[in-house]
Amino acid sequence: MHTFSLSHANTLSNAWRLALARARWLVVLVLLAACQPAEPAPLPTLARLPSVTPQPTPTHTVTPQPTPTREILPAQFSFGKSAGGLELQAFRVGTGERLLMVVGGVHAGYEANTIQLVRRLYDHALANPQELPDALTLLFVPVLNVDGIAAGRDARGRLNANGVDLNRNWGCGWSAEAYFGEKRVNSGSAPFSEPETLALGGLIERVRPSAVLFYHAAARGVFAGNCGGMVSQPLAEVYGRAIGYPYDSAFSKYAVTGTAPAWVDSLGIPAADVELASAEGFDFVGHWRALRAVMAWLDEN
């Protein structure tokens, strides 16, 4: 039997105390370690932002627009056909921004001298372009009623191949009951029923002339178009003064309806009926002087 001595017990007691003390220190160390603050995580590195170059404050810049220019028409061209299938011809002189249109032969063979005059005016302008203002274009229509030429100075010469009076067929003041003097004339089935008036009206609307002169015979006067536009009297005055024709009263020999100058005036374009002094011949010098006066007037206004 083994005997447990007091010294041996003391030795064991001391050993347990030492082990216990060590255990306690270990616990303390563990606790102390748990209480230490964690190592702070490193901050994320920010990527370098691209530098921003300051932009100037936007401003509204007006880009100058080119001034619209008038269409340059061919020197000679057809703008339609007559009721009888004949070409309607126009002739240009000059390239200016403002356009003056000159029309003859509305009553064709019956007023053949108006065709001769307009052709002579054209020939002179073509041969003497220095007499035209740079800002002006002249557009000549020597004969509107090409169908009526062959009939000569006869009532049929006033009319186109459909038997219609072309100066009663326009769209302002048109009437189914129309007259030449005391005689009834055919004004067409409706305004612009005829290919000639439709074609010339379309050309006028396309080129928008600054003024239009229509030549007739033979009441010796200049009669302003009047159909609401109220713009034509100055044109009649300029032409009338230059040639010495009356210009300050309306045509009153008989009632007229559906005329070309009236319709053009309704568009706000000055227009006039220039009535020659005679049914035979013409005063070229006087009419060229008057035409130049109109050109100067347009150039100044």
NUBA-340887 format. One record per residue: x, y, z of N, C-alpha, C in turn; residue in three letters. Coordinates in steps of 0.2 Angstrom, whole numbers, padded with zeros to 4 digits, always signed. Each point is the difference from the previous one (the first is absolute). Layout:
REM NUBA-340887
XYZXYZXYZALA...
REM end
This chain:
REM NUBA-340887
+0004-0006+0000-0004+0006+0000+0004+0006+0000MET-0001+0005-0004+0004+0006-0001-0003+0005+0005HIS+0005+0003+0003-0001+0005+0006+0001+0007-0003THR-0006+0004+0000+0000+0007-0002+0003+0004+0005PHE+0006+0003-0001+0003+0004+0005-0002+0008-0001SER+0001+0003+0006-0002+0007+0000+0004+0004-0005LEU+0007-0001-0001+0004+0004-0004-0002-0001-0007SER-0002-0007-0001-0002-0001-0007-0006+0004-0002HIS-0005+0001+0005-0006+0003-0001+0001+0008-0002ALA+0005+0002+0004+0002+0007-0001+0003+0001-0007ASN+0004-0005-0002+0003+0001-0007-0006+0000-0005THR-0005-0004+0001-0005+0000-0005-0004+0006+0000LEU-0001+0003+0007-0004+0006+0000+0003+0006-0003SER+0007+0000+0001+0004+0005-0004-0001+0000-0007ASN+0000-0006-0003+0000-0001-0007-0007+0002-0003ALA-0005-0002+0004-0007+0002-0002+0000+0008+0000TRP+0002+0003+0005+0000+0007+0000+0003+0003-0006ARG+0006-0002-0001+0004+0002-0006-0004-0001-0006LEU-0003-0006-0001-0004-0001-0006-0006+0005-0001ALA-0003+0001+0006-0006+0004+0000+0002+0007-0002LEU+0006+0002+0003+0002+0007-0001+0001+0001-0008ALA+0004-0005-0002+0001+0000-0008-0006+0001-0004ARG-0005-0004+0002-0007-0001-0003-0003+0007+0000ALA+0000+0003+0006-0003+0007+0001+0004+0005-0005ARG+0006+0000+0000+0004+0005-0005-0002-0002-0007TRP-0001-0006-0002-0002-0001-0007-0007+0003-0001LEU-0004-0001+0005-0007+0003-0001+0000+0007-0001VAL+0004+0003+0005+0001+0008-0001+0003+0002-0006VAL+0005-0004-0003+0003+0002-0006-0005-0001-0006LEU-0004-0005+0000-0005-0001-0005-0005+0006+0000VAL-0002+0001+0007-0005+0006+0000+0003+0006-0002LEU+0006+0002+0002+0003+0006-0002+0001+0000-0008LEU+0001-0005-0003+0001-0001-0007-0007+0002-0004ALA-0005-0003+0003-0007+0001-0003-0002+0007+0001ALA+0003+0004+0005-0003+0007+0001+0004+0005-0004CYS+0006-0002-0003+0004+0005-0004-0004+0001-0006GLN+0000+0007-0002-0004+0002-0007+0003-0004-0006PRO-0004-0001-0004+0002-0004-0006+0004+0005-0004ALA+0005-0002-0004+0004+0004-0005-0004+0003-0005GLU-0001+0006-0001-0004+0003-0004+0001-0002-0007PRO-0005-0001-0004+0001-0002-0007+0002+0006-0004ALA+0005-0001-0005+0002+0005-0004-0006+0003-0004PRO+0000+0007-0001-0005+0003-0004+0001-0001-0007LEU-0005-0001-0004+0001-0002-0007+0003+0006-0003PRO+0004-0002-0005+0004+0006-0004-0005+0002-0005THR-0001+0007-0001-0005+0003-0005+0004+0000-0006LEU-0004-0002-0005+0003+0001-0007+0001+0007-0002ALA+0005+0002-0004+0001+0007-0001-0006+0002-0006ARG-0003+0005+0002-0006+0002-0005+0004+0004-0005LEU-0003+0000-0006+0003+0004-0006-0001+0007+0002PRO+0005+0004-0002-0001+0008+0001-0006+0002-0004SER-0004+0005+0002-0005+0003-0004+0002+0007-0002VAL+0000+0001-0007+0002+0007-0002-0006+0004-0001THR+0000+0006+0004-0006+0004+0000-0001+0002-0008PRO-0007-0001-0001-0002+0002-0007-0003+0007+0000GLN+0001+0004-0005-0003+0007+0000-0008+0000+0000PRO-0003+0005+0003-0007+0000+0000-0003+0000-0007THR-0004-0004-0002-0002+0000-0007-0004+0006-0002PRO+0001+0003-0006-0003+0006-0002-0004-0001-0006THR-0006+0003-0002-0003-0001-0006+0003+0004-0005HIS+0003-0003-0005+0003+0004-0006-0005-0001-0006THR-0002+0006-0003-0004+0000-0005+0004+0000-0007VAL-0001-0006-0003+0004+0000-0007-0003+0003-0005THR+0003+0005-0003-0003+0004-0005-0003-0005-0006PRO-0006+0001-0002-0003-0004-0005+0001+0004-0007GLN+0002-0003-0005+0000+0003-0007-0006+0003-0002PRO+0000+0006-0003-0006+0004-0002-0003-0005-0006THR-0007-0001+0001-0002-0004-0006+0000+0003-0006PRO+0002-0003-0006+0001+0003-0006-0006-0003-0005THR-0002+0005-0004-0005-0002-0005+0002-0005-0005ARG-0004-0005-0001+0002-0005-0005+0001+0003-0007GLU+0006-0002-0003+0002+0003-0006-0003-0004-0005ILE-0005+0003-0004-0004-0004-0005+0005+0000-0006LEU-0002-0005-0004+0003-0001-0007-0001+0006-0004PRO+0005+0002-0005-0001+0005-0004-0006+0000-0004ALA-0002-0006-0002-0006-0001-0004-0003-0007+0003GLN-0007+0000+0001-0003-0006+0002-0007+0000-0001PHE-0003-0006+0000-0007-0002-0001-0003-0001+0007SER-0006+0004+0001-0003-0001+0007-0007-0003-0001PHE-0001-0003-0006-0007-0004-0001-0002+0000-0007GLY-0006-0002-0001-0002-0001-0007-0007+0004+0000LYS-0002+0002-0006-0007+0003-0001-0005-0005-0001SER-0006+0002+0000-0006-0005-0001+0001-0004-0007ALA+0003+0004-0005+0002-0004-0006+0006-0004+0000GLY+0004+0000+0005+0006-0004+0001+0006+0003-0002GLY+0000+0007-0001+0006+0004-0002+0004+0002+0007LEU+0006+0000-0001+0005+0002+0006-0001+0007+0002GLU+0000+0002+0006+0000+0006+0003+0007+0002+0002LEU+0003+0005-0003+0007+0002+0001+0001+0006+0004GLN+0005+0000+0004+0003+0006+0004+0007+0001-0001ALA+0002+0006+0000+0007+0002-0001+0003+0004+0005PHE+0005-0001+0003+0003+0003+0006+0006+0005-0003ARG+0001+0006+0003+0006+0004+0000+0002+0002+0007VAL+0006-0001+0002+0002+0002+0006+0000-0005+0005GLY+0003+0001+0006+0000-0005+0005-0001+0003+0007THR-0003+0006+0000-0001+0003+0007-0005-0003+0004GLY+0000+0002+0007-0005-0003+0005-0007+0002-0002GLU-0001+0006-0002-0007+0002-0002-0002-0001-0007ARG-0006-0002-0001-0002-0003-0006-0006+0004-0003LEU+0000+0003-0006-0005+0004-0003-0003-0005-0006LEU-0006-0002+0000-0003-0004-0005-0004+0005-0005MET+0001-0002-0006-0003+0004-0006-0004-0005-0004VAL-0006+0001-0001-0004-0005-0004-0004+0004-0005VAL+0000-0003-0006-0003+0002-0006-0005-0005-0003GLY-0004+0002-0005-0004-0005-0004-0005-0004+0004GLY-0003+0003+0005-0005-0003+0004-0006-0001-0004VAL-0001+0005-0005-0005-0001-0005+0003-0001-0007HIS+0006-0002+0000+0003-0002-0006-0001+0003-0006ALA-0003-0003-0006+0000+0003-0006-0004+0006+0000GLY-0005+0001+0004-0004+0006+0001+0004+0006+0002TYR+0005-0002+0004+0004+0006+0003+0007-0002-0002GLU+0002-0002-0006+0006-0002-0002+0006+0005+0001ALA-0002+0006+0000+0005+0005+0001+0003+0000+0007ASN-0003-0003+0005+0002-0001+0007+0006-0006-0001THR-0001-0005-0004+0005-0005-0001+0006+0003-0003ILE-0001+0004-0005+0006+0004-0003+0004+0004+0005GLN-0004+0004+0004+0003+0004+0005+0004-0004+0005LEU-0003-0005+0003+0004-0003+0005+0006-0004-0003VAL+0000-0002-0006+0006-0003-0003+0005+0005-0002ARG-0002+0006-0002+0005+0005-0001+0003+0002+0007ARG-0004+0001+0005+0003+0002+0007+0005-0006+0002LEU-0002-0006-0001+0005-0005+0002+0006+0000-0004TYR+0000+0001-0007+0006+0000-0004+0004+0006+0002ASP-0003+0006+0002+0004+0006+0002+0004-0002+0007HIS-0004-0003+0005+0003-0001+0006+0006-0005-0001ALA-0001-0005-0004+0005-0005-0001+0006+0003-0003LEU-0001+0005-0005+0006+0003-0003+0003+0005+0004ALA-0003+0003+0005+0002+0005+0004+0000-0001+0008ASN+0003-0005+0002-0001-0002+0007+0002+0005+0005PRO+0005+0005-0002+0002+0005+0004-0005+0005+0002GLN-0006+0000-0003-0005+0004+0001-0005-0003+0006GLU+0002-0006+0002-0004-0003+0005+0003+0001+0007LEU-0003+0001+0005+0003+0000+0007+0003-0007+0002PRO+0006+0000+0003+0003-0006+0002-0005-0005+0004ASP-0004+0003+0004-0004-0003+0004-0007-0003-0003ALA+0000+0001-0006-0007-0002-0004+0001-0005-0005LEU-0005-0004+0000-0001-0005-0006-0007+0002-0004THR+0001+0000-0006-0006+0001-0004-0002-0007-0003LEU-0007-0002+0000-0003-0006-0002-0005+0002-0005LEU+0001-0002-0007-0005+0002-0005-0004-0006-0002PHE-0006+0001-0001-0005-0005-0003-0003+0004-0005VAL+0003-0001-0006-0003+0004-0006-0007-0001-0002PRO-0002-0007+0001-0007-0001-0002-0003-0006+0004VAL-0005+0002+0004-0003-0005+0004-0005-0004-0004LEU-0004+0003-0005-0005-0004-0004+0003-0002-0006ASN+0004-0005+0000+0003-0002-0007-0005-0003-0005VAL-0005-0002+0003-0005-0003-0005-0004+0005-0004ASP+0000+0006+0003-0004+0006-0004+0004+0004-0005GLY+0006-0002-0001+0004+0004-0004-0002+0000-0007ILE-0002-0006-0003-0001-0002-0007-0007+0004-0002ALA-0004+0001+0005-0007+0003-0002+0001+0007-0001ALA+0005+0003+0002+0001+0008-0002-0005+0004+0004GLY-0001+0006-0003-0004+0005+0004-0007-0002-0002ARG-0003-0005+0003-0006-0003+0000-0002-0002+0007ASP-0007+0000+0001-0002-0002+0007+0003-0006+0002ALA+0001-0005-0005+0003-0006+0002+0007+0000+0002ARG+0003+0006-0002+0007+0001+0002+0001+0002+0007GLY-0005+0002+0004+0000+0001+0007+0000-0006+0004ARG-0002-0006-0003-0002-0006+0004+0005-0006-0001LEU+0001-0004+0004+0004-0006-0001-0004-0005-0003ASN+0003-0006-0001-0003-0005-0004-0006-0003+0003ALA-0001+0001+0006-0007-0002+0003-0005+0006+0000ASN+0002+0005-0004-0005+0006+0000-0001+0004+0006GLY+0005+0000+0004+0000+0004+0007+0004+0006-0001VAL-0002+0005+0003+0003+0007+0001+0005-0001+0006ASP+0006+0000-0001+0005-0002+0005+0000+0006+0006LEU-0002+0006-0002+0000+0005+0005-0007+0001+0003ASN-0004-0005+0000-0006-0001+0004+0000-0007+0004ARG+0006-0003+0000+0000-0007+0003+0005+0000+0007ASN+0001+0006+0003+0005-0001+0006-0005+0000+0006TRP+0004-0001+0005-0004-0002+0006-0002+0005+0005GLY+0000+0006-0002-0003+0006+0005-0005+0003-0004CYS-0006+0000+0002-0005+0004-0003-0003-0004-0006GLY+0002-0006-0001-0003-0004-0005-0007-0001-0001TRP-0003+0000-0006-0007+0000+0000-0002-0005-0006SER-0005-0004+0000-0002-0004-0006-0003+0005-0005ALA-0002+0006+0002-0003+0004-0005+0005+0006-0001GLU+0004+0000-0006+0005+0004-0001-0001+0004-0007ALA+0003+0006+0000-0001+0004-0006+0006+0003-0003TYR+0000+0001-0007+0005+0004-0003-0004+0005-0004PHE+0000+0006+0003-0005+0005-0002-0007-0002+0002GLY-0004+0000-0005-0007-0002+0001-0001-0007-0002GLU+0005-0004-0002-0001-0006-0002+0002-0005+0005LYS-0004-0005+0001+0002-0006+0005+0006-0004-0003ARG+0005-0001+0005+0005-0005-0002+0000-0005+0005VAL+0004-0006-0002+0000-0006+0004+0006+0001+0005ASN-0001+0000+0006+0005+0001+0005+0002-0007+0003SER-0002-0005-0003+0002-0007+0002-0005-0003+0005GLY+0001-0006+0001-0004-0004+0005+0001+0002+0007SER+0006+0003+0002+0001+0002+0007+0007+0004-0001ALA+0001+0003+0006+0007+0004+0000+0006-0005-0002PRO+0004+0002-0004+0006-0004-0002-0002-0007-0003PHE-0005+0000-0003-0002-0006-0004+0004-0001-0006SER+0004+0005-0002+0003+0000-0007+0008-0002+0002GLU+0003-0004-0004+0007-0001+0001+0005+0006+0000PRO-0002+0005-0004+0004+0006+0000+0000+0004+0006GLU-0006+0001+0003+0000+0004+0006+0003-0004+0006THR-0002-0007+0000+0003-0004+0005+0008+0000+0000LEU+0002+0000-0006+0008-0001-0001+0003+0007+0003ALA-0003+0005-0003+0003+0007+0002-0001+0001+0007LEU-0006-0001+0003-0001+0001+0007+0005-0004+0004GLY+0001-0006-0002+0005-0005+0004+0007+0003-0001GLY+0002+0003-0005+0007+0003-0001+0000+0006+0005LEU-0005+0004+0000+0000+0006+0004+0001-0002+0007ILE-0004-0005+0002+0000-0002+0007+0007-0003+0002GLU+0003-0003-0005+0007-0003+0001+0005+0005+0001ARG+0001+0005-0005+0005+0004+0000-0001+0007+0004VAL-0006+0001+0002-0002+0006+0004+0003+0006-0002ARG-0002+0002-0006+0003+0007-0003-0001+0006+0005PRO+0004+0005-0001-0001+0006+0004-0006+0004-0003SER-0001-0001-0007-0006+0004-0003-0001-0004-0007ALA-0006+0001-0002-0002-0003-0007-0004+0005-0004VAL+0002+0000-0006-0003+0005-0005-0003-0004-0006LEU-0007+0001-0001-0003-0004-0005-0002+0006-0006PHE+0002-0002-0006-0001+0005-0005-0006-0002-0004TYR-0005+0005-0002-0006+0000-0004+0000+0006-0004HIS-0005+0000-0005-0002+0005-0004-0007+0001-0001ALA-0003+0006-0001+0004+0006+0000-0004+0005+0003ALA+0000+0000+0007-0004+0005+0004+0004+0006+0002ALA+0007+0000-0002+0004+0005+0002+0000+0002+0008ARG+0003-0004+0004-0001+0001+0007+0004-0006+0004GLY+0001+0002+0006+0004-0005+0004-0005-0001+0006VAL-0003-0007+0001-0005-0001+0005+0003-0005+0005PHE+0000+0002+0006+0002-0004+0006-0004-0006+0001ALA+0003-0006+0001-0004-0005+0003-0003+0002+0007GLY-0006-0003+0001-0003+0002+0006-0005-0006+0002ASN+0003-0004+0005-0004-0005+0003+0002-0002+0007CYS+0000+0005+0004+0002-0001+0007+0007+0001+0002GLY+0004+0000-0005+0007+0001+0002+0002+0007+0001GLY-0003+0004-0004+0001+0008+0001+0007+0002+0000MET+0004-0004-0005+0007+0002+0000+0002+0002-0007VAL-0005+0000-0005+0002+0001-0007+0000+0008-0002SER-0003+0004+0003-0001+0007-0002+0007+0003-0001GLN+0005+0000+0004+0006+0003-0001+0003-0003-0006PRO+0000-0006-0002+0003-0003-0006-0004+0004-0006LEU-0006+0000+0000-0004+0004-0006+0002+0007+0000ALA+0001+0003+0005+0002+0007+0000+0007+0001-0003GLU+0005-0004+0002+0007+0000-0002+0000-0001-0008VAL-0004-0005-0002+0000-0001-0008-0003+0006-0003TYR-0006+0001+0002-0004+0005-0003+0003+0007-0001GLY+0004+0002+0006+0003+0007-0001+0006+0000-0005ARG+0003-0006+0000+0006-0001-0005-0002+0001-0007ALA-0006-0003-0002-0002+0000-0007-0005+0005-0001ILE-0003+0003+0005-0005+0005-0002-0007-0003-0001GLY-0001-0005+0003-0007-0003+0000-0004+0001+0007TYR-0007+0001-0001-0004+0000+0006+0002-0006+0005PRO+0000+0001+0006+0001-0006+0005-0004+0000+0006TYR-0004+0006+0001-0003+0001+0007-0007-0002+0000ASP-0003-0004-0005-0007-0002+0001+0000-0008-0003SER-0005-0003+0003-0002-0007-0002-0002+0000-0007ALA+0000-0006-0004-0003-0001-0006-0007+0000+0000PHE-0003+0005-0004-0008+0001+0001-0004-0001-0006SER+0003-0002-0006-0003+0000-0006-0006-0005+0000LYS+0002-0006+0004-0005-0005+0001+0002-0004+0006TYR-0004-0004+0003+0002-0004+0005+0004-0006-0002ALA+0006-0001+0004+0004-0006-0001+0000-0004+0006VAL+0001-0006-0001+0000-0005+0005+0006-0005-0001THR+0003-0003+0006+0005-0005+0000+0006+0002-0004GLY+0003+0006+0001+0005+0002-0004+0007-0002+0003THR+0005+0000-0004+0007-0002+0003+0003+0005+0005ALA+0000+0006-0002+0002+0005+0005-0003+0000+0007PRO-0007-0001+0000-0003-0001+0006+0002-0006+0004ALA+0001-0005-0003+0002-0006+0004+0007+0001+0003TRP+0004+0002-0004+0007+0001+0002+0000+0005+0006VAL-0004+0006+0000+0000+0004+0005-0003-0003+0006ASP-0004-0005+0000-0003-0004+0006+0006-0004+0003SER+0005-0001-0003+0006-0003+0003+0004+0005+0003LEU-0001+0006+0000+0004+0005+0003+0006+0002-0005GLY-0001-0002-0006+0006+0002-0005-0003+0006-0004ILE+0003+0005-0001-0002+0006-0004-0001-0003-0008PRO-0006+0002-0003-0001-0002-0007-0004+0005-0003ALA+0001+0001-0007-0004+0005-0003-0001-0002-0007ALA-0006+0002-0003-0001-0001-0007+0002+0006-0004ASP+0005+0000-0004+0002+0005-0004-0003+0000-0007VAL-0005+0005-0001-0004+0000-0007+0004+0004-0005GLU+0002-0002-0005+0003+0004-0005-0005+0005-0003LEU+0003+0005-0003-0004+0005-0003-0003-0002-0006ALA+0002-0005-0004-0003-0002-0006+0000-0007-0001SER-0004-0003-0004+0000-0007-0002+0005-0002-0005ALA+0003+0006-0003+0005-0001-0005+0007+0003+0002GLU+0005-0004+0000+0007+0003+0001+0000+0002+0008GLY+0006+0003+0002+0001+0001+0007+0006+0005+0000PHE+0000+0004+0006+0005+0005+0001+0006-0004+0004ASP+0005-0003-0003+0005-0004+0004+0004+0005+0004PHE+0002+0006-0002+0004+0004+0004-0004+0002+0007VAL-0006+0002-0001-0004+0002+0006-0001-0006+0005GLY-0001-0006-0003-0001-0006+0005+0006-0002+0003HIS+0006+0000-0004+0006-0002+0003+0002+0005+0006TRP-0001+0007-0002+0001+0005+0006-0005-0002+0006ARG-0006-0002-0001-0004-0001+0005+0002-0007+0004ALA+0002-0004-0004+0003-0007+0003+0006+0002+0004LEU+0004+0004-0002+0006+0002+0004-0002+0004+0006ARG-0005+0004+0000-0002+0003+0006-0003-0005+0005ALA-0003-0005-0002-0003-0005+0004+0006-0004+0003VAL+0005-0001-0004+0006-0004+0003+0004+0004+0005MET+0001+0007-0001+0003+0004+0005-0004+0001+0006ALA-0007+0000+0000-0005+0000+0005+0001-0007+0005TRP+0001-0005-0004+0001-0007+0004+0006+0000+0003LEU+0005+0003-0003+0007+0000+0002+0001+0004+0007ASP-0005+0005+0000+0001+0005+0006-0005-0002+0006GLU-0004-0005-0001-0005-0002+0005+0000-0007+0002ASN
REM end
